[in-house]
Every structure is written in structure tokens, then in C-alpha cells.
Amino acid sequence: MYRENEKWLGKTIDSVLPPSSVSRVLLITAVTSATADIDAANIRRLLASQVRFEHPASGWDSSALMWQAVVETKDGRVFQLRVFREWAQLVSPDAHGFFRAG
């Protein structure tokens, strides 16, 4: 069932969540030494990247997140972004995908 929701495999992040559609980024967890505004800017930059969704390496560990954020779009869609080391996961109610964050 989990793999069935990987509808974004091979697509770029900006084709699933265009940067211009983001209205708000709510930073929930940030395990960095940066300020919240810098972390939020880094998350926005990550979401604007051209990397493609792929299957994650076996080392994905959602219990040790570096960043966790909720992303709201102008049309009311809501996504969750979770980042662990060099991997990130974007999650919506009907799909999810992994991509390299670093």
C-alpha cells in the first residue's frame, strides 16, 4: 500500500509543488543552529529544486528528522515535508515521494 502512493516517482519536485503555489511554510522541527527564518528559506529553496522523486536509500529514518514542515498552497492544499540527512519526503493526503535533499 505504501508503494502504491508513490505516484510522483520520476517527477521533479517543482512539477508536483510549484514554488509559486506555496503560500506558507510552517516550520515544526528544525535541528540546526540556524534561525527559523534561515531554516524556512532553506526549505523553500529545497522545494524549488529540480531533483526528481526516487526510491529512498535503506537508511531513511523518520525518527531522527532534521527538518519537518507543513507547506500550504494558495489553493488550500497541504503537504508535509520531512528531511533526514540527505533525504527528504514530501507527503500529501493522496501521495508521497522521496528525493535527495543534499
Stockholm file with secondary structure:
# STOCKHOLM 1.0

chainA/1-102         MYRENEKWLGKTIDSVLPPSSVSRVLLITAVTSATADIDAANIRRLLASQVRFEHPASGWDSSALMWQAVVETKDGRVFQLRVFREWAQLVSPDAHGFFRAG
#=GR chainA/1-102 SS CTGGGCTTTTCBHHHHSCGGGEEEEEEEEECSSSCHHHHHHHHHHHHTCCCBCBCCCTTCCTTSCSEEEEEEETTSCEEEEEEETTEEEEECSSCEEEEECC
#=GC SS_cons         CTGGGCTTTTCBHHHHSCGGGEEEEEEEEECSSSCHHHHHHHHHHHHTCCCBCBCCCTTCCTTSCSEEEEEEETTSCEEEEEEETTEEEEECSSCEEEEECC
//
